[in-house]
Amino acid sequence: MQVGNVHYRTENDIPSSVPLFPLSGALLLPCGQMPLNIFEPRYLAMIDDVIGADRIIAIIQPQFDLGEETRSGDCPTLCSVGTLGRITSLSETGDGRYIISLVGICRFRLLDEAPSRKAYRQGRIAPFLNDLSSDNGDDKVDRNALLESFRAYLEANQLEADWESVGQASNATLVNTMSMMAPYGPAEKQALLEAPDLRTRAETLVAITEIALARDSDDYDTVLQ
């Protein structure tokens, strides 16, 4: 796995403790790109700290199956799985913000939170080392089922796609890009993140899309009646 100028091949290439960036509804997958607008002081400090070091931060969702009181506040309970991202570009806006681009390295399991005197949270992690392998199971994806589901979703929402680019994309690029861009909720995003392999992620995405299309169709039929 290469991200920017750095190769990540073994566990030794991955830090054991990382800054945590809780972000609801966010999905970053290995090799995926995520733009972020950083404006909170604690996360500006986080970026300042990592940009001169390994440039790695952890994108992780707050838990979404808890009561509102537990989920609110500055320290929400976090999901157990997130993704490490490397900052590959940074620009300053002139009004105190950073615009950064993250590229996914690998998923991780959050073991526990590490004591920190920083304003932001840090955690000890166990990386998903299989994500660093070049064998991502690309050939096991049912591309036809994936594209059929994608086409049905676009038609139902009166959207268009650049089919020439879609045709040239690898299965891994299609699955991961579509998963990250899909307008689904935190639970669906977490299910896509935690899928054990690329084929399962593709099947999960197709299933979620079919459920969404069926629900939308039922709602439409109800309005007509």
C-alpha positions in Angstrom: 0.0 0.0 0.0 1.4 3.4 -1.0 -0.1 6.6 0.1 1.5 9.8 -1.1 5.2 9.3 -0.8 5.1 6.6 1.8 4.8 2.8 1.6 2.8 0.9 4.3 3.7 -2.8 4.2 3.8 -4.2 7.7 2.6 -3.5 11.2 5.9 -1.6 11.9 4.9 1.0 9.4 1.7 1.8 11.3 1.7 3.8 14.6 0.3 2.1 17.6 -1.3 5.3 19.0 -3.1 7.8 16.8 -5.1 11.1 17.1 -8.9 10.3 16.9 -11.2 12.4 14.7 -14.8 11.5 15.5 -17.0 12.2 12.5 -20.6 11.0 12.2 -21.7 9.6 8.9 -18.1 9.7 7.5 -16.6 6.7 5.6 -13.0 6.5 4.6 -11.8 3.3 3.0 -8.2 2.2 2.0 -7.0 4.2 -1.0 -10.2 6.4 -0.8 -9.9 10.2 -0.7 -11.7 12.4 1.8 -11.6 16.2 1.8 -12.0 17.9 5.2 -12.6 21.4 6.3 -10.8 21.9 9.7 -12.0 24.8 11.8 -12.3 23.6 15.5 -9.3 24.7 17.6 -8.6 21.2 18.9 -8.5 19.7 15.4 -6.4 22.6 14.1 -4.0 21.7 16.8 -4.2 18.1 15.8 -3.3 18.9 12.2 -0.4 21.1 13.4 0.9 18.2 15.4 0.7 15.5 12.8 1.7 17.5 9.7 5.3 17.6 10.9 5.3 13.9 12.0 3.7 10.9 10.3 0.7 12.9 8.9 -1.7 10.2 10.1 -5.1 10.7 11.8 -7.9 8.3 12.6 -11.4 8.8 11.2 -14.0 7.1 13.4 -17.7 7.4 14.0 -19.3 8.2 17.3 -21.6 5.3 18.2 -25.1 5.7 16.8 -27.1 3.1 18.8 -26.9 4.9 22.1 -29.2 7.5 23.8 -29.0 11.1 22.8 -27.5 12.0 26.2 -24.6 9.5 25.8 -23.9 10.6 22.2 -23.9 14.3 22.9 -21.0 16.3 24.3 -17.3 16.6 23.5 -16.4 12.9 24.3 -19.0 10.7 22.6 -18.6 6.9 22.9 -16.8 5.7 19.7 -17.4 2.8 17.3 -14.8 0.0 17.6 -13.6 0.2 14.0 -12.3 3.2 12.0 -9.8 4.1 9.2 -6.3 5.6 9.3 -5.8 8.4 6.8 -2.6 10.2 5.7 -2.8 13.9 4.9 -1.6 14.2 1.3 -2.4 17.9 0.9 -3.1 20.9 3.1 -4.0 24.5 2.3 -4.7 27.5 4.6 -7.8 29.6 3.9 -6.6 32.8 5.4 -9.5 32.8 7.9 -8.0 30.3 10.4 -9.1 27.1 8.6 -7.3 24.2 7.0 -8.5 22.4 3.9 -6.9 18.9 3.9 -7.1 15.8 1.8 -6.9 12.4 3.5 -6.1 9.2 1.7 -7.1 5.9 3.5 -4.3 3.6 4.6 -6.1 0.8 6.4 -8.9 0.1 8.8 -8.2 -0.4 12.5 -9.8 -1.6 15.7 -9.8 0.8 18.6 -8.4 -1.0 21.6 -8.7 1.8 24.1 -8.2 5.5 24.4 -4.7 6.6 25.4 -4.1 9.2 28.1 -3.4 12.6 26.5 -2.7 16.1 27.6 -3.8 17.3 24.1 -7.2 19.0 23.4 -8.0 16.1 21.1 -8.5 12.4 21.8 -5.9 9.7 21.1 -6.3 5.9 20.9 -4.3 2.7 20.9 -5.2 0.7 17.8 -4.7 -2.7 16.1 -4.5 -2.2 12.3 -6.2 -4.5 9.8 -3.0 -5.7 8.1 -4.9 -7.4 5.3 -5.8 -3.9 4.0 -2.1 -3.3 3.2 -2.0 -6.3 0.8 -2.2 -5.8 -2.9 -4.5 -8.8 -3.1 -7.8 -7.1 -2.3 -10.2 -9.6 -3.8 -11.0 -7.5 -6.8 -11.8 -10.5 -9.0 -14.4 -11.8 -6.6 -16.7 -8.8 -6.9 -20.0 -9.3 -9.0 -19.4 -6.2 -11.1 -22.7 -6.7 -13.1 -24.8 -6.8 -9.9 -23.0 -3.7 -8.6 -23.5 -1.7 -11.8 -27.1 -2.8 -12.1 -27.8 -1.5 -8.6 -25.9 1.7 -9.3 -27.8 2.3 -12.5 -31.2 1.7 -10.7 -30.3 4.1 -8.0 -29.3 6.8 -10.5 -32.5 6.4 -12.5 -34.7 6.5 -9.4 -33.0 9.7 -8.3 -32.8 11.3 -11.8 -29.0 11.4 -11.7 -26.4 10.7 -14.3 -22.9 9.2 -14.2 -19.7 9.4 -16.3 -20.1 5.9 -17.6 -16.8 6.0 -19.6 -14.9 6.6 -16.3 -17.0 3.9 -14.5 -16.2 1.4 -17.3 -12.5 2.1 -16.8 -12.5 1.8 -13.0 -11.3 -1.3 -11.2 -13.8 -3.3 -9.1 -12.0 -2.1 -5.9 -12.2 1.6 -7.0 -15.9 1.2 -7.9 -16.9 -0.5 -4.7 -15.0 1.8 -2.4 -15.8 5.0 -4.2 -19.5 4.2 -4.4 -19.5 3.1 -0.7 -17.9 6.4 0.4 -20.2 8.5 -1.8 -23.5 6.7 -1.0 -26.0 9.0 0.8 -26.7 6.5 3.6 -26.8 6.9 7.4 -24.1 6.1 10.0 -25.2 2.5 10.6 -25.0 1.7 6.9 -21.7 3.4 6.6 -20.3 1.4 9.5 -21.6 -1.8 8.0 -19.8 -1.0 4.7 -16.6 -0.2 6.7 -16.6 -3.4 8.7 -17.3 -5.7 5.8 -14.5 -8.3 6.0 -13.6 -8.2 2.3 -14.3 -6.3 -0.9 -16.8 -8.9 -2.2 -18.8 -8.6 1.0 -18.7 -4.8 0.9 -20.0 -4.9 -2.7 -22.8 -7.3 -1.7 -23.6 -5.1 1.4 -23.8 -2.0 -0.8 -26.1 -3.7 -3.3 -28.4 -4.9 -0.5 -28.5 -1.5 1.2 -29.3 0.2 -2.2 -32.0 -2.3 -3.0 -33.6 -1.7 0.4 -33.5 2.0 -0.1 -35.0 1.7 -3.6 -37.8 -0.6 -2.3 -38.5 1.8 0.6 -38.7 4.8 -1.7 -41.0 2.9 -4.1 -43.3 2.0 -1.2 -43.4 5.6 -0.1 -44.3 6.7 -3.6 -47.0 4.1 -3.9 -48.5 5.2 -0.5 -48.6 8.8 -1.7 -50.5 7.8 -4.9 -53.1 5.8 -3.0 
